[in-house]
């Protein structure tokens, strides 16, 4: 659990004014001096992350944010960093001092509720302040869990831990499968994994490792090959595999070497479903047909890796899209948690598989694109579409394939 990737952790965001005790609560929860505690307002500048295991929920990531009422130019930058945390928060914790609930807390509450994020309200410093019972009653009428704490003394921390367990999203407790649900128990998947300049030395990338584990967890099994050995591997099998999964950059070769009767897709498309909303991504992919020379495309990478050689997001995919469109497109690249406030200049947003992120952050970006009226897709879907194998890549996903076919007819 200690080494669980961030994307597998329940993200718990701590929000509130300056000097209400967010850092003290985080320290009490983790039993460590994770955040600096001071009577001086604004001690926490950037969000502080602390991974831990919260039984029986499992691996979680606490995010202690700067006060959302910070002032001045530097304060505005801190507030902007704090607002980015909303995008990846699975459970939101509003920390306030007993008896001081105001428009600041109401604004945070409204933001979390609009995003359908479970909310816990913590009335801290109850050792020296009196809780407004009418305010607590109003929040409980909204089905919001309220907890009273005196974090500096450790009071109420066990109640807060129980509140996390009660408010953890159902999809986190019962996480969806990556690929195991596509394979009956005892069936075989062939995983095609190219080893190129960007492959990490001595290991596989996270989507590949997670897919292998998911297959084993679902009592199926897999064969791992490079793209050059796929055809020979298939010829050696006594019966065909139930599924072939490839790295998206080898899509065309793998499609050529895999018999059409064998379902085939990519790791990136699996993660479009696992981390986001596959049907929304499929609908967004079809906007590629409407692209024209000069259109601006936003390319989003969750990782901040240094591009090497024929980078998939900066070289290969832009080249394939421009070949499909038949003209030059303008590509704007963002990495990590950076994402433009104004999406209207873009005709399409293309996202990576987001293997290092939690699902909440990807869904938040999908929602922002929907509000702006800008279609969004991901690398694997965009590659399959531009290479003319989109329908085949969606064959393992009947609902998504139906969306595609219906939109073709409309």
PEJOQUI-V187053 format. One record per backbone hydrogen bond with DSSP energy under -1.0 kcal/mol. NH is the residue of the N-H (numbers start at 1). CO is the residue of the C=O. Records with the same first field share a line. If there is no record, write none. Layout:
NH=CO ; CO
This chain:
4=1
8=5
9=6
10=59
12=61
13=91
14=63
15=93
25=21
26=22
27=23
28=24
29=25
30=26
31=27
32=27
34=32
48=64
50=62
52=60
54=58
57=54
58=54
60=52
61=10
62=50
63=12
64=48
65=14
68=16
70=67
76=72
77=73
78=74
79=75
80=76
81=77
82=78
83=79
84=80
85=82
88=85
89=86
90=11
91=11
92=118
93=13
94=120
95=15
96=122
98=124
100=97
106=102
107=103
108=104
109=105
110=106
111=107
112=108
113=109
114=110
115=111
116=113
117=112
120=92
121=145
122=94
123=147
124=96
126=149
128=125
129=125
136=132
137=133
138=134
139=135
140=136
141=137
143=140
144=139
145=119
147=121
149=123
150=155
153=150
155=150
157=154
160=156
161=157
162=158
163=159
164=160
165=161
166=162
167=163
172=169
173=169
174=170
182=179
183=180
186=219
187=184
189=221
190=243
191=223
192=245
193=225
199=196
203=200
209=205
210=206
211=207
212=208
213=209
214=210
215=211
216=212
217=213
218=214
219=216
220=215
221=187
223=189
225=191
229=226
233=229
234=230
235=231
236=232
242=188
243=188
244=263
245=190
246=265
247=192
250=247
251=248
254=250
255=251
256=252
257=253
258=254
262=259
265=244
267=246
270=266
271=267
272=268
273=269
274=270
275=271
281=277
282=278
283=279
284=280
285=281
286=282
287=284
288=285
289=286
290=287
291=288
294=328
295=292
297=330
298=348
299=332
300=350
301=334
311=309
315=311
316=311
317=312
319=315
320=316
321=317
322=318
323=319
324=320
325=321
326=322
327=322
330=295
332=297
334=299
336=301
338=335
346=343
347=296
349=375
350=298
351=377
352=300
357=354
362=358
363=359
364=360
365=361
366=362
367=363
368=364
369=365
370=366
371=367
372=368
374=369
377=349
379=351
382=378
383=379
384=380
385=381
386=382
387=383
388=385
389=384
393=389
394=390
395=392
397=394
401=397
402=398
403=399
404=400
405=401
406=402
407=403
408=404
409=405
410=406
